[in-house]
Amino acid sequence: MLPSTSDLIKKYDLNAKKSLGQNFILDKNFTDKIARAAGDLSGATVIEIGPGPGSLTRSILDAGVKKLIVVEKDERCLELLKEFQEFYGDRIEIVNGDALTFQLPNFPSKIIANLPYNIGTTLLFKWLKNTSRIESLHLMLQKEVVQRIVAKPNENHYGRLAVMVNFLCKTRMVFEVGSKVFTPPPKVTSAIVEIIPREKPLDDVEFSKLEKVVAAAFNQRRKMLKSSLKSIFKNPEEDLREVGIKPDLRPENLTIEQFCRLAQKI
C-alpha cells in the first residue's frame, strides 16, 4: 500500500522550497476535486507539472488516467515519486527536468497542475504557442492571475493576459482555493482555471502581431490608444478610425476582435 502524502513527506524529510515556489496540498479530498474538474481521464494522457510529494498525482492516478507524465525539477522528490511507479506501474512516467524546457508530446494531452507561482504565466504563454498539443488545462494559480486570465473588456483585471489567452482559448474560473489547504499556507488566495483551446483562433491574425499591439496598448494602459500606439503606428489616430475604433478609448475598452482588427494593420 502506498503511504499517505504526510507519511511520504516525513519519510523523505521534504519541506516546501520557497525558491521553487512550492506549496504542498495534503488533503486528498481536495486534490480529488481538482482531478474531477478535468473531466473523464480514463483514456487521457495527462501532464502534471511540479508534483512535489504527489498529492495531486495520486488523485489523477486514482481517477483512472491512462498515462500520467510528471515533470519534477526538485531532485529531492524523485525517490518519493518512484514509490508511485512501484504502486501504479507504467501508468506514471517521471521526467526529471524543468517545466520551462519540457517539450509537450506530439498528440493532444491534458495538463493538470498546481503551478509554482513564480513561473505560472511564463509557462502559460509557452503553452499558448502549442495549443494543437493541448486538449485542456486545469491550473491552480494565484486568484489574481486567474482573474486576469478570465477577465472581460471594461473589467478591472482585463489586460494583455486575458486578450492573448482568450484569443486562442475559452476560459473560466472553476473554484477558489483558500490558503489553509496548503503547507505552508501562502499569503494569497489561489483558484483553479479551466483553459480549453478553441478549434481555431478568434481571427486569422498572426499571434506575434496581436501580441505586439496588445503589449503596446497595455504597457500604457491609462493612456488613450491614440497615444499608447504611437510606438507601432505612424498615425495611430487614422489607423484606429479606419478599423472603426474611437481614438480616445483606452485598451481595457476594446474587445479581442477589435485588437485583432488593429493587428491586421501592422
C-alpha positions in Angstrom: 0.0 0.0 0.0 1.2 3.5 -0.9 1.8 5.6 2.3 -0.2 8.8 2.8 1.2 12.1 1.5 2.0 13.2 5.0 3.9 10.0 5.7 5.9 10.3 2.5 6.9 13.9 3.4 8.1 12.6 6.7 9.9 9.6 5.2 11.8 11.7 2.7 12.2 14.7 5.0 10.6 17.1 2.5 9.8 20.7 3.1 8.4 23.1 0.6 11.1 25.2 -1.0 10.3 28.9 -1.3 12.9 29.3 -4.1 10.9 26.9 -6.3 7.5 28.5 -5.4 6.4 25.3 -3.7 3.3 24.9 -1.6 2.1 21.4 -0.9 -1.5 20.2 -0.6 -2.1 17.3 1.9 -5.9 16.9 1.7 -6.7 14.2 -0.8 -10.4 15.2 -0.8 -9.3 18.5 -2.2 -6.9 17.1 -4.8 -9.6 14.7 -5.9 -11.8 17.7 -6.5 -9.1 19.2 -8.8 -8.8 15.9 -10.7 -12.6 15.7 -11.2 -12.7 19.3 -12.6 -10.6 18.0 -15.5 -13.4 15.6 -16.6 -13.1 12.0 -17.7 -9.4 11.0 -17.6 -9.8 7.3 -18.4 -8.5 7.5 -21.9 -6.3 10.6 -21.5 -2.6 11.4 -21.3 -2.1 13.9 -18.5 0.9 16.0 -17.8 1.4 17.3 -14.2 4.0 20.0 -13.6 5.8 20.0 -10.2 4.1 17.1 -8.5 6.2 17.5 -5.3 5.1 14.9 -2.8 2.5 13.6 -5.1 -0.8 14.6 -3.5 -2.4 15.7 -6.8 -0.5 12.9 -8.6 -2.3 10.3 -6.5 -5.7 11.8 -7.2 -5.1 11.9 -11.0 -4.0 8.2 -11.0 -6.9 7.2 -8.8 -9.2 8.9 -11.3 -8.2 6.2 -13.8 -5.9 8.2 -16.1 -4.4 6.1 -18.9 -1.0 7.8 -18.7 0.4 10.4 -16.4 3.7 12.2 -17.1 5.0 14.1 -14.1 7.7 16.8 -14.6 9.7 17.5 -11.5 12.7 19.8 -11.2 13.3 19.2 -7.4 15.6 16.1 -7.2 14.5 15.6 -3.6 11.1 14.4 -4.8 12.4 11.9 -7.3 12.9 9.0 -4.9 9.5 9.6 -3.4 7.8 9.6 -6.8 9.4 6.2 -7.6 7.2 4.8 -4.9 4.2 5.8 -7.2 5.8 3.8 -10.0 6.1 0.8 -7.8 2.4 1.1 -6.8 0.8 2.3 -10.1 3.2 0.7 -12.6 3.8 2.1 -16.1 0.8 4.4 -15.9 3.1 7.0 -14.5 6.3 8.3 -16.2 8.7 10.6 -14.2 10.6 13.3 -16.0 13.4 15.0 -14.0 13.5 18.4 -15.7 12.4 22.0 -15.9 8.8 22.7 -17.0 10.1 25.7 -18.9 12.1 23.5 -21.2 9.9 20.4 -21.2 8.5 19.6 -24.7 4.9 18.6 -24.9 4.0 15.3 -26.6 3.1 15.4 -30.3 -0.5 14.5 -29.5 -3.2 16.3 -27.5 -2.8 15.9 -23.8 -4.4 17.3 -20.7 -2.4 19.5 -18.3 -3.3 19.5 -14.7 -1.0 21.3 -12.3 -0.6 23.3 -9.1 1.8 25.6 -10.8 4.7 27.4 -8.9 3.6 31.0 -8.6 6.9 32.3 -9.9 6.7 30.7 -13.4 2.9 30.3 -13.9 2.3 33.0 -16.5 5.6 32.3 -18.3 4.6 28.6 -18.7 1.1 29.6 -19.9 2.5 31.8 -22.7 4.8 29.0 -23.7 1.9 26.6 -23.9 -0.2 29.0 -25.9 2.2 28.6 -28.8 1.5 24.8 -28.8 -2.3 24.6 -28.4 -2.5 21.9 -31.0 -0.8 19.6 -28.5 -3.2 20.5 -25.6 -6.7 19.2 -25.1 -7.3 21.2 -21.9 -5.5 22.9 -19.0 -6.7 22.9 -15.4 -4.3 25.0 -13.4 -4.0 26.3 -9.9 -2.7 29.8 -9.8 -2.9 32.9 -7.7 -6.5 34.1 -7.7 -5.4 37.4 -9.1 -3.7 35.8 -12.1 -6.8 33.7 -12.7 -9.0 36.8 -12.6 -6.6 38.4 -15.2 -7.0 35.3 -17.4 -10.8 35.2 -17.4 -11.5 39.0 -17.4 -13.8 40.6 -19.9 -13.4 44.1 -21.6 -14.1 47.0 -19.2 -13.3 44.9 -16.1 -10.5 45.9 -13.7 -8.4 42.8 -14.4 -8.7 42.9 -18.2 -5.4 43.2 -19.9 -2.7 41.5 -22.0 -3.1 38.1 -20.4 -6.9 38.0 -21.0 -6.6 39.1 -24.6 -3.9 36.7 -25.6 -5.3 33.6 -23.8 -8.9 34.1 -24.9 -7.8 34.8 -28.5 -6.8 31.1 -28.6 -8.8 29.5 -25.8 -12.1 29.5 -23.8 -11.5 30.2 -20.1 -13.4 30.1 -16.8 -12.6 30.1 -13.1 -13.7 26.8 -11.7 -13.3 27.5 -8.0 -11.3 29.4 -5.4 -8.8 27.7 -3.1 -8.2 29.0 0.4 -4.7 29.2 1.8 -5.4 26.7 4.6 -5.3 23.7 2.2 -1.6 24.4 1.6 1.6 23.6 3.6 3.0 26.1 4.2 -0.1 28.4 3.8 0.7 31.1 1.1 -0.2 34.7 1.8 -2.5 34.8 -1.2 -5.7 33.1 -2.3 -5.5 30.7 -5.2 -8.0 29.5 -7.8 -8.4 26.8 -10.4 -8.8 28.0 -14.0 -10.0 25.9 -16.9 -8.5 26.7 -20.3 -9.8 24.9 -23.4 -8.1 25.6 -26.8 -10.5 26.8 -29.5 -10.8 24.8 -32.7 -9.4 27.9 -34.4 -8.4 31.3 -33.0 -10.9 34.2 -33.0 -9.2 35.7 -36.0 -6.6 34.7 -38.6 -4.2 37.4 -37.5 -0.7 36.3 -36.6 -0.2 35.7 -32.8 3.0 37.8 -32.8 1.3 40.8 -34.4 -1.6 40.7 -31.9 0.9 40.3 -29.1 2.8 43.4 -30.3 -0.3 45.6 -30.4 -1.7 44.4 -27.1 1.6 44.9 -25.4 2.0 48.4 -26.7 -1.6 49.3 -25.6 -1.5 47.9 -22.1 2.1 49.0 -21.3 0.5 52.4 -21.0 -3.0 51.3 -20.1 -4.0 54.7 -18.6 -3.3 56.5 -21.9 -5.7 56.8 -24.8 -5.0 54.4 -27.7 -4.1 57.3 -30.0 -1.1 58.0 -27.6 -0.1 54.5 -26.5 0.0 53.1 -30.0 2.5 55.7 -31.4 5.3 53.2 -30.9 4.0 50.9 -33.6 1.8 53.1 -35.8 2.9 56.2 -37.7 -0.6 57.7 -37.5 -2.5 55.7 -34.8 -5.5 58.1 -34.8 -6.1 57.5 -38.5 -5.5 53.7 -38.2 -7.9 53.4 -35.3 -10.6 55.2 -37.2 -10.1 53.0 -40.3 -10.9 49.9 -38.2 -13.9 51.6 -36.5 -12.3 52.3 -33.1 -12.6 55.6 -31.4 -9.0 57.0 -30.8 -9.8 58.3 -27.3 -10.7 54.8 -26.0 -8.3 53.1 -23.6 -7.1 49.5 -24.1 -9.5 48.0 -21.5 -12.4 49.2 -23.6 -11.5 47.1 -26.6 -12.8 43.6 -27.4 -10.3 40.9 -28.6 -11.8 41.2 -32.0 -11.1 44.9 -32.1 -7.5 44.2 -31.1 -7.3 41.7 -34.0 -8.5 44.3 -36.5 -5.8 46.6 -35.3 -3.1 43.9 -35.5 -4.1 43.3 -39.1 -2.9 46.9 -39.9 0.7 46.0 -39.0 
